[in-house]
Amino acid sequence: MRADELASGACAKIAKIDAPAKLHDHFFHQGIYAGAKICFLRCAPLHDPLLFEIEGIFFAIRRKDAHQILLKE
């Protein structure tokens, strides 16, 4: 499962960031890393970006970038 597939209010642990090195580093420096707890809150009116809470911090992440965050089932 990927982060952009989470249902509203659902939470999971991040298994892996399957992104190019530049985006992977960007996520890591913001606190988005394997093992962190991610919760999907809601999406914008046009369904992009998506709002997540990760380890107590709120992030708006583009749908195409959220698709690269793999979750533990």
All heavy atoms as a GROMACS GRO file, in nm:
protein
  577
    1MET      N    1   0.084  -0.117   0.000
    1MET     CA    2   0.000   0.000   0.000
    1MET      C    3   0.089   0.124   0.000
    1MET      O    4   0.198   0.123   0.054
    1MET     CB    5  -0.091  -0.001   0.124
    1MET     CG    6  -0.175   0.123   0.137
    1MET     SD    7  -0.279   0.125   0.283
    1MET     CE    8  -0.420   0.043   0.215
    2ARG      N    9   0.038   0.229  -0.060
    2ARG     CA   10   0.111   0.356  -0.067
    2ARG      C   11   0.035   0.465   0.007
    2ARG      O   12  -0.085   0.453   0.030
    2ARG     CB   13   0.132   0.394  -0.213
    2ARG     CG   14   0.219   0.290  -0.285
    2ARG     CD   15   0.236   0.323  -0.432
    2ARG     NE   16   0.318   0.222  -0.498
    2ARG     CZ   17   0.449   0.231  -0.511
    2ARG    NH1   18   0.514   0.334  -0.464
    2ARG    NH2   19   0.516   0.136  -0.573
    3ALA      N   20   0.104   0.570   0.043
    3ALA     CA   21   0.043   0.676   0.126
    3ALA      C   22  -0.077   0.741   0.058
    3ALA      O   23  -0.172   0.780   0.125
    3ALA     CB   24   0.148   0.781   0.161
    4ASP      N   25  -0.076   0.753  -0.074
    4ASP     CA   26  -0.188   0.816  -0.142
    4ASP      C   27  -0.312   0.726  -0.148
    4ASP      O   28  -0.418   0.769  -0.191
    4ASP     CB   29  -0.150   0.862  -0.283
    4ASP     CG   30  -0.112   0.748  -0.375
    4ASP    OD1   31  -0.057   0.648  -0.327
    4ASP    OD2   32  -0.137   0.761  -0.497
    5GLU      N   33  -0.301   0.602  -0.100
    5GLU     CA   34  -0.412   0.507  -0.100
    5GLU      C   35  -0.477   0.494   0.038
    5GLU      O   36  -0.575   0.422   0.052
    5GLU     CB   37  -0.364   0.370  -0.147
    5GLU     CG   38  -0.308   0.370  -0.288
    5GLU     CD   39  -0.236   0.241  -0.324
    5GLU    OE1   40  -0.208   0.159  -0.234
    5GLU    OE2   41  -0.207   0.223  -0.443
    6LEU      N   42  -0.424   0.563   0.139
    6LEU     CA   43  -0.482   0.556   0.273
    6LEU      C   44  -0.622   0.619   0.275
    6LEU      O   45  -0.647   0.718   0.208
    6LEU     CB   46  -0.395   0.632   0.374
    6LEU     CG   47  -0.276   0.558   0.433
    6LEU    CD1   48  -0.194   0.656   0.518
    6LEU    CD2   49  -0.319   0.441   0.516
    7ALA      N   50  -0.710   0.561   0.354
    7ALA     CA   51  -0.843   0.617   0.374
    7ALA      C   52  -0.833   0.734   0.472
    7ALA      O   53  -0.741   0.740   0.554
    7ALA     CB   54  -0.938   0.510   0.427
    8SER      N   55  -0.927   0.823   0.466
    8SER     CA   56  -0.929   0.938   0.556
    8SER      C   57  -0.933   0.892   0.702
    8SER      O   58  -1.015   0.809   0.739
    8SER     CB   59  -1.052   1.024   0.526
    8SER     OG   60  -1.050   1.140   0.605
    9GLY      N   61  -0.839   0.941   0.782
    9GLY     CA   62  -0.829   0.904   0.922
    9GLY      C   63  -0.746   0.780   0.949
    9GLY      O   64  -0.718   0.747   1.064
   10ALA      N   65  -0.703   0.710   0.845
   10ALA     CA   66  -0.624   0.587   0.862
   10ALA      C   67  -0.478   0.621   0.888
   10ALA      O   68  -0.425   0.721   0.841
   10ALA     CB   69  -0.635   0.500   0.738
   11CYS      N   70  -0.413   0.533   0.965
   11CYS     CA   71  -0.272   0.550   0.999
   11CYS      C   72  -0.196   0.422   0.966
   11CYS      O   73  -0.254   0.314   0.963
   11CYS     CB   74  -0.254   0.579   1.148
   11CYS     SG   75  -0.329   0.733   1.201
   12ALA      N   76  -0.066   0.436   0.940
   12ALA     CA   77   0.020   0.321   0.911
   12ALA      C   78   0.164   0.362   0.939
   12ALA      O   79   0.194   0.479   0.962
   12ALA     CB   80   0.004   0.277   0.766
   13LYS      N   81   0.253   0.266   0.936
   13LYS     CA   82   0.397   0.291   0.949
   13LYS      C   83   0.457   0.297   0.809
   13LYS      O   84   0.419   0.219   0.721
   13LYS     CB   85   0.466   0.180   1.028
   13LYS     CG   86   0.430   0.178   1.174
   13LYS     CD   87   0.528   0.260   1.252
   13LYS     CE   88   0.495   0.243   1.401
   13LYS     NZ   89   0.578   0.324   1.482
   14ILE      N   90   0.553   0.385   0.790
   14ILE     CA   91   0.622   0.394   0.662
   14ILE      C   92   0.722   0.280   0.654
   14ILE      O   93   0.805   0.263   0.743
   14ILE     CB   94   0.693   0.530   0.648
   14ILE    CG1   95   0.591   0.644   0.650
   14ILE    CG2   96   0.777   0.534   0.521
   14ILE    CD1   97   0.651   0.783   0.650
   15ALA      N   98   0.714   0.202   0.546
   15ALA     CA   99   0.806   0.091   0.525
   15ALA      C  100   0.929   0.137   0.446
   15ALA      O  101   1.042   0.096   0.477
   15ALA     CB  102   0.737  -0.022   0.451
   16LYS      N  103   0.907   0.221   0.346
   16LYS     CA  104   1.016   0.259   0.257
   16LYS      C  105   0.976   0.382   0.178
   16LYS      O  106   0.859   0.401   0.145
   16LYS     CB  107   1.045   0.143   0.161
   16LYS     CG  108   1.153   0.166   0.061
   16LYS     CD  109   1.169   0.046  -0.029
   16LYS     CE  110   1.270   0.072  -0.138
   16LYS     NZ  111   1.278  -0.037  -0.234
   17ILE      N  112   1.074   0.466   0.146
   17ILE     CA  113   1.053   0.578   0.055
   17ILE      C  114   1.114   0.536  -0.078
   17ILE      O  115   1.235   0.521  -0.089
   17ILE     CB  116   1.120   0.707   0.106
   17ILE    CG1  117   1.079   0.741   0.249
   17ILE    CG2  118   1.094   0.823   0.010
   17ILE    CD1  119   0.936   0.782   0.267
   18ASP      N  120   1.029   0.514  -0.177
   18ASP     CA  121   1.074   0.468  -0.308
   18ASP      C  122   1.076   0.588  -0.403
   18ASP      O  123   0.993   0.600  -0.492
   18ASP     CB  124   0.978   0.359  -0.358
   18ASP     CG  125   1.026   0.294  -0.486
   18ASP    OD1  126   1.148   0.295  -0.511
   18ASP    OD2  127   0.941   0.243  -0.560
   19ALA      N  128   1.172   0.678  -0.381
   19ALA     CA  129   1.178   0.803  -0.457
   19ALA      C  130   1.322   0.830  -0.502
   19ALA      O  131   1.416   0.772  -0.448
   19ALA     CB  132   1.131   0.917  -0.368
   20PRO      N  133   1.338   0.918  -0.600
   20PRO     CA  134   1.473   0.958  -0.640
   20PRO      C  135   1.548   1.018  -0.520
   20PRO      O  136   1.486   1.068  -0.425
   20PRO     CB  137   1.449   1.065  -0.747
   20PRO     CG  138   1.310   1.041  -0.796
   20PRO     CD  139   1.234   0.982  -0.682
   21ALA      N  140   1.678   1.016  -0.526
   21ALA     CA  141   1.762   1.058  -0.413
   21ALA      C  142   1.729   1.198  -0.363
   21ALA      O  143   1.723   1.221  -0.242
   21ALA     CB  144   1.910   1.050  -0.452
   22LYS      N  145   1.704   1.290  -0.453
   22LYS     CA  146   1.677   1.429  -0.412
   22LYS      C  147   1.547   1.437  -0.331
   22LYS      O  148   1.544   1.502  -0.226
   22LYS     CB  149   1.668   1.518  -0.535
   22LYS     CG  150   1.660   1.664  -0.504
   22LYS     CD  151   1.670   1.749  -0.629
   22LYS     CE  152   1.666   1.896  -0.593
   22LYS     NZ  153   1.680   1.982  -0.710
   23LEU      N  154   1.442   1.371  -0.376
   23LEU     CA  155   1.315   1.372  -0.302
   23LEU      C  156   1.327   1.292  -0.173
   23LEU      O  157   1.275   1.331  -0.070
   23LEU     CB  158   1.202   1.317  -0.388
   23LEU     CG  159   1.064   1.316  -0.323
   23LEU    CD1  160   1.021   1.457  -0.282
   23LEU    CD2  161   0.961   1.255  -0.416
   24HIS      N  162   1.399   1.180  -0.177
   24HIS     CA  163   1.422   1.099  -0.057
   24HIS      C  164   1.490   1.183   0.051
   24HIS      O  165   1.449   1.182   0.167
   24HIS     CB  166   1.504   0.976  -0.093
   24HIS     CG  167   1.517   0.878   0.019
   24HIS    ND1  168   1.610   0.894   0.119
   24HIS    CD2  169   1.448   0.765   0.047
   24HIS    CE1  170   1.599   0.794   0.204
   24HIS    NE2  171   1.501   0.714   0.163
   25ASP      N  172   1.593   1.257   0.014
   25ASP     CA  173   1.664   1.343   0.109
   25ASP      C  174   1.573   1.454   0.161
   25ASP      O  175   1.577   1.487   0.279
   25ASP     CB  176   1.789   1.404   0.044
   25ASP     CG  177   1.898   1.302   0.020
   25ASP    OD1  178   1.890   1.190   0.076
   25ASP    OD2  179   1.991   1.333  -0.058
   26HIS      N  180   1.493   1.511   0.073
   26HIS     CA  181   1.398   1.616   0.114
   26HIS      C  182   1.302   1.562   0.219
   26HIS      O  183   1.278   1.627   0.321
   26HIS     CB  184   1.323   1.668  -0.009
   26HIS     CG  185   1.221   1.771   0.022
   26HIS    ND1  186   1.255   1.899   0.060
   26HIS    CD2  187   1.086   1.767   0.019
   26HIS    CE1  188   1.144   1.968   0.080
   26HIS    NE2  189   1.039   1.890   0.056
   27PHE      N  190   1.244   1.445   0.193
   27PHE     CA  191   1.154   1.383   0.290
   27PHE      C  192   1.227   1.358   0.422
   27PHE      O  193   1.175   1.387   0.529
   27PHE     CB  194   1.100   1.250   0.236
   27PHE     CG  195   0.984   1.263   0.142
   27PHE    CD1  196   0.949   1.158   0.059
   27PHE    CD2  197   0.905   1.377   0.136
   27PHE    CE1  198   0.841   1.166  -0.026
   27PHE    CE2  199   0.797   1.387   0.050
   27PHE     CZ  200   0.766   1.282  -0.032
   28PHE      N  201   1.346   1.301   0.415
   28PHE     CA  202   1.422   1.268   0.536
   28PHE      C  203   1.448   1.393   0.621
   28PHE      O  204   1.432   1.390   0.742
   28PHE     CB  205   1.553   1.199   0.500
   28PHE     CG  206   1.632   1.158   0.621
   28PHE    CD1  207   1.595   1.046   0.694
   28PHE    CD2  208   1.741   1.231   0.663
   28PHE    CE1  209   1.666   1.007   0.807
   28PHE    CE2  210   1.813   1.194   0.776
   28PHE     CZ  211   1.776   1.081   0.847
   29HIS      N  212   1.487   1.502   0.558
   29HIS     CA  213   1.517   1.625   0.633
   29HIS      C  214   1.392   1.687   0.693
   29HIS      O  215   1.403   1.766   0.789
   29HIS     CB  216   1.591   1.724   0.544
   29HIS     CG  217   1.729   1.680   0.511
   29HIS    ND1  218   1.791   1.709   0.392
   29HIS    CD2  219   1.819   1.606   0.581
   29HIS    CE1  220   1.912   1.656   0.391
   29HIS    NE2  221   1.931   1.593   0.505
   30GLN      N  222   1.275   1.654   0.639
   30GLN     CA  223   1.150   1.703   0.697
   30GLN      C  224   1.098   1.610   0.807
   30GLN      O  225   1.004   1.645   0.876
   30GLN     CB  226   1.043   1.716   0.590
   30GLN     CG  227   1.066   1.832   0.498
   30GLN     CD  228   0.949   1.851   0.404
   30GLN    OE1  229   0.879   1.757   0.368
   30GLN    NE2  230   0.927   1.974   0.365
   31GLY      N  231   1.156   1.493   0.822
   31GLY     CA  232   1.112   1.399   0.924
   31GLY      C  233   1.024   1.288   0.871
   31GLY      O  234   0.956   1.220   0.947
   32ILE      N  235   1.026   1.268   0.740
   32ILE     CA  236   0.949   1.160   0.677
   32ILE      C  237   1.049   1.050   0.642
   32ILE      O  238   1.131   1.065   0.552
   32ILE     CB  239   0.877   1.211   0.551
   32ILE    CG1  240   0.787   1.330   0.586
   32ILE    CG2  241   0.797   1.099   0.486
   32ILE    CD1  242   0.730   1.403   0.466
   33TYR      N  243   1.044   0.940   0.718
   33TYR     CA  244   1.143   0.835   0.704
   33TYR      C  245   1.079   0.700   0.736
   33TYR      O  246   0.971   0.694   0.795
   33TYR     CB  247   1.263   0.861   0.796
   33TYR     CG  248   1.222   0.882   0.940
   33TYR    CD1  249   1.210   0.773   1.026
   33TYR    CD2  250   1.190   1.008   0.988
   33TYR    CE1  251   1.169   0.790   1.158
   33TYR    CE2  252   1.150   1.026   1.119
   33TYR     CZ  253   1.140   0.917   1.203
   33TYR     OH  254   1.099   0.935   1.333
   34ALA      N  255   1.147   0.592   0.699
   34ALA     CA  256   1.098   0.456   0.728
   34ALA      C  257   1.084   0.437   0.878
   34ALA      O  258   1.172   0.475   0.955
   34ALA     CB  259   1.192   0.353   0.668
   35GLY      N  260   0.971   0.382   0.920
   35GLY     CA  261   0.945   0.358   1.061
   35GLY      C  262   0.857   0.465   1.125
   35GLY      O  263   0.803   0.444   1.233
   36ALA      N  264   0.842   0.579   1.061
   36ALA     CA  265   0.758   0.686   1.116
   36ALA      C  266   0.610   0.652   1.097
   36ALA      O  267   0.572   0.584   1.002
   36ALA     CB  268   0.789   0.819   1.047
   37LYS      N  269   0.526   0.700   1.188
   37LYS     CA  270   0.382   0.679   1.179
   37LYS      C  271   0.322   0.791   1.094
   37LYS      O  272   0.348   0.909   1.118
   37LYS     CB  273   0.319   0.680   1.318
   37LYS     CG  274   0.170   0.660   1.318
   37LYS     CD  275   0.114   0.667   1.459
   37LYS     CE  276  -0.036   0.660   1.458
   37LYS     NZ  277  -0.091   0.681   1.592
   38ILE      N  278   0.242   0.754   0.993
   38ILE     CA  279   0.180   0.849   0.904
   38ILE      C  280   0.028   0.833   0.910
   38ILE      O  281  -0.022   0.720   0.911
   38ILE     CB  282   0.233   0.833   0.759
   38ILE    CG1  283   0.174   0.938   0.665
   38ILE    CG2  284   0.209   0.694   0.706
   38ILE    CD1  285   0.240   0.941   0.528
   39CYS      N  286  -0.044   0.944   0.920
   39CYS     CA  287  -0.191   0.943   0.923
   39CYS      C  288  -0.241   1.035   0.812
   39CYS      O  289  -0.196   1.149   0.801
   39CYS     CB  290  -0.243   0.993   1.056
   39CYS     SG  291  -0.197   0.890   1.195
   40PHE      N  292  -0.335   0.985   0.732
   40PHE     CA  293  -0.396   1.067   0.628
   40PHE      C  294  -0.514   1.141   0.688
   40PHE      O  295  -0.602   1.081   0.748
   40PHE     CB  296  -0.442   0.980   0.511
   40PHE     CG  297  -0.515   1.057   0.405
   40PHE    CD1  298  -0.452   1.158   0.337
   40PHE    CD2  299  -0.646   1.028   0.375
   40PHE    CE1  300  -0.519   1.231   0.239
   40PHE    CE2  301  -0.714   1.099   0.278
   40PHE     CZ  302  -0.651   1.201   0.210
   41LEU      N  303  -0.515   1.273   0.673
   41LEU     CA  304  -0.621   1.355   0.731
   41LEU      C  305  -0.728   1.391   0.628
   41LEU      O  306  -0.846   1.365   0.648
   41LEU     CB  307  -0.562   1.480   0.795
   41LEU     CG  308  -0.459   1.454   0.905
   41LEU    CD1  309  -0.399   1.583   0.954
   41LEU    CD2  310  -0.522   1.375   1.018
   42ARG      N  311  -0.687   1.455   0.519
   42ARG     CA  312  -0.782   1.493   0.415
   42ARG      C  313  -0.706   1.542   0.293
   42ARG      O  314  -0.585   1.558   0.295
   42ARG     CB  315  -0.877   1.601   0.465
   42ARG     CG  316  -0.809   1.729   0.506
   42ARG     CD  317  -0.911   1.832   0.556
   42ARG     NE  318  -0.843   1.941   0.623
   42ARG     CZ  319  -0.820   1.948   0.753
   42ARG    NH1  320  -0.857   1.851   0.832
   42ARG    NH2  321  -0.758   2.052   0.804
   43CYS      N  322  -0.782   1.566   0.186
   43CYS     CA  323  -0.719   1.619   0.065
   43CYS      C  324  -0.781   1.755   0.031
   43CYS      O  325  -0.888   1.790   0.079
   43CYS     CB  326  -0.733   1.521  -0.052
   43CYS     SG  327  -0.901   1.482  -0.098
   44ALA      N  328  -0.713   1.828  -0.052
   44ALA     CA  329  -0.760   1.959  -0.096
   44ALA      C  330  -0.884   1.939  -0.186
   44ALA      O  331  -0.910   1.829  -0.233
   44ALA     CB  332  -0.649   2.029  -0.173
   45PRO      N  333  -0.959   2.045  -0.209
   45PRO     CA  334  -1.082   2.032  -0.289
   45PRO      C  335  -1.063   1.968  -0.427
   45PRO      O  336  -1.150   1.897  -0.473
   45PRO     CB  337  -1.131   2.176  -0.303
   45PRO     CG  338  -1.079   2.244  -0.181
   45PRO     CD  339  -0.945   2.180  -0.155
   46LEU      N  340  -0.951   1.989  -0.490
   46LEU     CA  341  -0.925   1.927  -0.620
   46LEU      C  342  -0.842   1.799  -0.608
   46LEU      O  343  -0.781   1.755  -0.704
   46LEU     CB  344  -0.858   2.026  -0.715
   46LEU     CG  345  -0.944   2.149  -0.750
   46LEU    CD1  346  -0.865   2.246  -0.836
   46LEU    CD2  347  -1.072   2.108  -0.818
   47HIS      N  348  -0.837   1.742  -0.487
   47HIS     CA  349  -0.771   1.614  -0.455
   47HIS      C  350  -0.620   1.617  -0.464
   47HIS      O  351  -0.557   1.512  -0.473
   47HIS     CB  352  -0.828   1.502  -0.543
   47HIS     CG  353  -0.975   1.488  -0.529
   47HIS    ND1  354  -1.034   1.435  -0.418
   47HIS    CD2  355  -1.077   1.524  -0.613
   47HIS    CE1  356  -1.166   1.437  -0.433
   47HIS    NE2  357  -1.194   1.491  -0.549
   48ASP      N  358  -0.560   1.734  -0.462
   48ASP     CA  359  -0.415   1.745  -0.461
   48ASP      C  360  -0.380   1.882  -0.407
   48ASP      O  361  -0.434   1.981  -0.459
   48ASP     CB  362  -0.358   1.726  -0.600
   48ASP     CG  363  -0.213   1.685  -0.602
   48ASP    OD1  364  -0.160   1.648  -0.496
   48ASP    OD2  365  -0.152   1.689  -0.710
   49PRO      N  366  -0.301   1.899  -0.305
   49PRO     CA  367  -0.221   1.801  -0.231
   49PRO      C  368  -0.302   1.729  -0.124
   49PRO      O  369  -0.420   1.760  -0.101
   49PRO     CB  370  -0.112   1.887  -0.166
   49PRO     CG  371  -0.179   2.019  -0.144
   49PRO     CD  372  -0.274   2.036  -0.260
   50LEU      N  373  -0.236   1.634  -0.059
   50LEU     CA  374  -0.295   1.555   0.048
   50LEU      C  375  -0.236   1.603   0.181
   50LEU      O  376  -0.118   1.636   0.188
   50LEU     CB  377  -0.263   1.407   0.028
   50LEU     CG  378  -0.297   1.350  -0.110
   50LEU    CD1  379  -0.246   1.206  -0.120
   50LEU    CD2  380  -0.446   1.355  -0.135
   51LEU      N  381  -0.318   1.602   0.285
   51LEU     CA  382  -0.270   1.646   0.417
   51LEU      C  383  -0.247   1.524   0.505
   51LEU      O  384  -0.336   1.442   0.525
   51LEU     CB  385  -0.372   1.740   0.483
   51LEU     CG  386  -0.331   1.795   0.620
   51LEU    CD1  387  -0.207   1.883   0.607
   51LEU    CD2  388  -0.446   1.874   0.680
   52PHE      N  389  -0.124   1.512   0.555
   52PHE     CA  390  -0.084   1.403   0.642
   52PHE      C  391  -0.033   1.457   0.774
   52PHE      O  392   0.018   1.569   0.781
   52PHE     CB  393   0.029   1.321   0.578
   52PHE     CG  394  -0.009   1.247   0.455
   52PHE    CD1  395   0.014   1.302   0.329
   52PHE    CD2  396  -0.067   1.122   0.462
   52PHE    CE1  397  -0.020   1.234   0.214
   52PHE    CE2  398  -0.101   1.053   0.348
   52PHE     CZ  399  -0.078   1.108   0.224
   53GLU      N  400  -0.042   1.374   0.877
   53GLU     CA  401   0.026   1.401   1.004
   53GLU      C  402   0.130   1.291   1.020
   53GLU      O  403   0.098   1.172   1.015
   53GLU     CB  404  -0.071   1.398   1.122
   53GLU     CG  405  -0.002   1.426   1.253
   53GLU     CD  406  -0.094   1.421   1.373
   53GLU    OE1  407  -0.214   1.395   1.355
   53GLU    OE2  408  -0.044   1.439   1.484
   54ILE      N  409   0.255   1.333   1.035
   54ILE     CA  410   0.364   1.238   1.047
   54ILE      C  411   0.443   1.275   1.173
   54ILE      O  412   0.502   1.383   1.180
   54ILE     CB  413   0.456   1.240   0.923
   54ILE    CG1  414   0.373   1.212   0.797
   54ILE    CG2  415   0.570   1.139   0.938
   54ILE    CD1  416   0.445   1.237   0.668
   55GLU      N  417   0.438   1.184   1.272
   55GLU     CA  418   0.508   1.206   1.399
   55GLU      C  419   0.473   1.342   1.460
   55GLU      O  420   0.559   1.414   1.509
   55GLU     CB  421   0.660   1.192   1.380
   55GLU     CG  422   0.706   1.055   1.331
   55GLU     CD  423   0.685   0.944   1.434
   55GLU    OE1  424   0.697   0.971   1.554
   55GLU    OE2  425   0.657   0.831   1.392
   56GLY      N  426   0.343   1.379   1.455
   56GLY     CA  427   0.296   1.501   1.518
   56GLY      C  428   0.312   1.628   1.435
   56GLY      O  429   0.277   1.737   1.481
   57ILE      N  430   0.363   1.618   1.315
   57ILE     CA  431   0.383   1.734   1.227
   57ILE      C  432   0.290   1.720   1.107
   57ILE      O  433   0.277   1.611   1.051
   57ILE     CB  434   0.530   1.744   1.181
   57ILE    CG1  435   0.621   1.754   1.304
   57ILE    CG2  436   0.551   1.864   1.090
   57ILE    CD1  437   0.769   1.739   1.271
   58PHE      N  438   0.227   1.830   1.065
   58PHE     CA  439   0.136   1.827   0.952
   58PHE      C  440   0.210   1.861   0.823
   58PHE      O  441   0.288   1.957   0.820
   58PHE     CB  442   0.021   1.925   0.975
   58PHE     CG  443  -0.064   1.886   1.092
   58PHE    CD1  444  -0.040   1.938   1.217
   58PHE    CD2  445  -0.168   1.796   1.077
   58PHE    CE1  446  -0.117   1.902   1.326
   58PHE    CE2  447  -0.246   1.759   1.185
   58PHE     CZ  448  -0.220   1.811   1.309
   59PHE      N  449   0.185   1.781   0.719
   59PHE     CA  450   0.249   1.800   0.589
   59PHE      C  451   0.145   1.797   0.479
   59PHE      O  452   0.058   1.710   0.479
   59PHE     CB  453   0.349   1.687   0.558
   59PHE     CG  454   0.469   1.684   0.646
   59PHE    CD1  455   0.473   1.605   0.759
   59PHE    CD2  456   0.580   1.761   0.616
   59PHE    CE1  457   0.584   1.600   0.840
   59PHE    CE2  458   0.692   1.758   0.698
   59PHE     CZ  459   0.694   1.677   0.810
   60ALA      N  460   0.155   1.888   0.385
   60ALA     CA  461   0.077   1.882   0.262
   60ALA      C  462   0.173   1.827   0.156
   60ALA      O  463   0.278   1.886   0.130
   60ALA     CB  464   0.026   2.019   0.222
   61ILE      N  465   0.140   1.711   0.102
   61ILE     CA  466   0.229   1.642   0.008
   61ILE      C  467   0.153   1.620  -0.123
   61ILE      O  468   0.038   1.576  -0.122
   61ILE     CB  469   0.275   1.507   0.065
   61ILE    CG1  470   0.347   1.528   0.198
   61ILE    CG2  471   0.365   1.434  -0.035
   61ILE    CD1  472   0.384   1.398   0.269
   62ARG      N  473   0.219   1.651  -0.234
   62ARG     CA  474   0.157   1.626  -0.364
   62ARG      C  475   0.125   1.478  -0.378
   62ARG      O  476   0.199   1.392  -0.330
   62ARG     CB  477   0.250   1.669  -0.477
   62ARG     CG  478   0.270   1.819  -0.483
   62ARG     CD  479   0.363   1.856  -0.593
   62ARG     NE  480   0.497   1.808  -0.559
   62ARG     CZ  481   0.608   1.849  -0.615
   62ARG    NH1  482   0.604   1.938  -0.712
   62ARG    NH2  483   0.724   1.802  -0.577
   63ARG      N  484   0.016   1.449  -0.446
   63ARG     CA  485  -0.029   1.310  -0.464
   63ARG      C  486   0.080   1.225  -0.529
   63ARG      O  487   0.105   1.113  -0.488
   63ARG     CB  488  -0.158   1.306  -0.546
   63ARG     CG  489  -0.217   1.168  -0.559
   63ARG     CD  490  -0.351   1.170  -0.628
   63ARG     NE  491  -0.453   1.234  -0.547
   63ARG     CZ  492  -0.524   1.171  -0.454
   63ARG    NH1  493  -0.503   1.044  -0.429
   63ARG    NH2  494  -0.615   1.236  -0.385
   64LYS      N  495   0.148   1.278  -0.632
   64LYS     CA  496   0.251   1.198  -0.700
   64LYS      C  497   0.370   1.168  -0.608
   64LYS      O  498   0.433   1.064  -0.620
   64LYS     CB  499   0.297   1.266  -0.829
   64LYS     CG  500   0.378   1.390  -0.808
   64LYS     CD  501   0.427   1.446  -0.940
   64LYS     CE  502   0.526   1.557  -0.915
   64LYS     NZ  503   0.600   1.593  -1.033
   65ASP      N  504   0.398   1.257  -0.513
   65ASP     CA  505   0.506   1.232  -0.418
   65ASP      C  506   0.461   1.135  -0.309
   65ASP      O  507   0.538   1.049  -0.265
   65ASP     CB  508   0.556   1.362  -0.356
   65ASP     CG  509   0.624   1.454  -0.457
   65ASP    OD1  510   0.667   1.403  -0.563
   65ASP    OD2  511   0.634   1.574  -0.430
   66ALA      N  512   0.336   1.148  -0.264
   66ALA     CA  513   0.283   1.056  -0.163
   66ALA      C  514   0.277   0.914  -0.218
   66ALA      O  515   0.287   0.818  -0.141
   66ALA     CB  516   0.144   1.102  -0.120
   67HIS      N  517   0.262   0.900  -0.348
   67HIS     CA  518   0.257   0.767  -0.410
   67HIS      C  519   0.391   0.693  -0.393
   67HIS      O  520   0.396   0.570  -0.402
   67HIS     CB  521   0.222   0.779  -0.559
   67HIS     CG  522   0.201   0.649  -0.627
   67HIS    ND1  523   0.088   0.572  -0.608
   67HIS    CD2  524   0.279   0.578  -0.711
   67HIS    CE1  525   0.097   0.462  -0.679
   67HIS    NE2  526   0.213   0.462  -0.742
   68GLN      N  527   0.497   0.766  -0.368
   68GLN     CA  528   0.629   0.705  -0.353
   68GLN      C  529   0.661   0.664  -0.209
   68GLN      O  530   0.770   0.617  -0.181
   68GLN     CB  531   0.735   0.801  -0.408
   68GLN     CG  532   0.712   0.827  -0.557
   68GLN     CD  533   0.811   0.924  -0.614
   68GLN    OE1  534   0.927   0.924  -0.575
   68GLN    NE2  535   0.766   1.004  -0.707
   69ILE      N  536   0.567   0.684  -0.118
   69ILE     CA  537   0.584   0.643   0.022
   69ILE      C  538   0.513   0.509   0.040
   69ILE      O  539   0.390   0.501   0.035
   69ILE     CB  540   0.526   0.749   0.118
   69ILE    CG1  541   0.597   0.883   0.098
   69ILE    CG2  542   0.538   0.701   0.262
   69ILE    CD1  543   0.536   0.998   0.178
   70LEU      N  544   0.592   0.403   0.059
   70LEU     CA  545   0.536   0.268   0.078
   70LEU      C  546   0.509   0.244   0.225
   70LEU      O  547   0.589   0.283   0.311
   70LEU     CB  548   0.635   0.164   0.025
   70LEU     CG  549   0.671   0.176  -0.123
   70LEU    CD1  550   0.786   0.082  -0.156
   70LEU    CD2  551   0.551   0.145  -0.208
   71LEU      N  552   0.396   0.179   0.254
   71LEU     CA  553   0.353   0.157   0.392
   71LEU      C  554   0.354   0.010   0.427
   71LEU      O  555   0.335  -0.076   0.340
   71LEU     CB  556   0.212   0.214   0.411
   71LEU     CG  557   0.193   0.360   0.369
   71LEU    CD1  558   0.048   0.398   0.380
   71LEU    CD2  559   0.279   0.450   0.454
   72LYS      N  560   0.370  -0.020   0.556
   72LYS     CA  561   0.359  -0.157   0.606
   72LYS      C  562   0.212  -0.192   0.614
   72LYS      O  563   0.131  -0.112   0.660
   72LYS     CB  564   0.424  -0.171   0.744
   72LYS     CG  565   0.573  -0.151   0.742
   72LYS     CD  566   0.630  -0.164   0.880
   72LYS     CE  567   0.781  -0.137   0.876
   72LYS     NZ  568   0.840  -0.138   1.009
   73GLU      N  569   0.179  -0.311   0.572
   73GLU     CA  570   0.037  -0.357   0.574
   73GLU      C  571  -0.003  -0.396   0.713
   73GLU      O  572   0.069  -0.442   0.793
   73GLU     CB  573   0.020  -0.476   0.481
   73GLU     CG  574   0.055  -0.442   0.338
   73GLU     CD  575  -0.057  -0.379   0.260
   73GLU    OE1  576  -0.175  -0.400   0.296
   73GLU    OE2  577  -0.028  -0.306   0.166
   0.00000   0.00000   0.00000
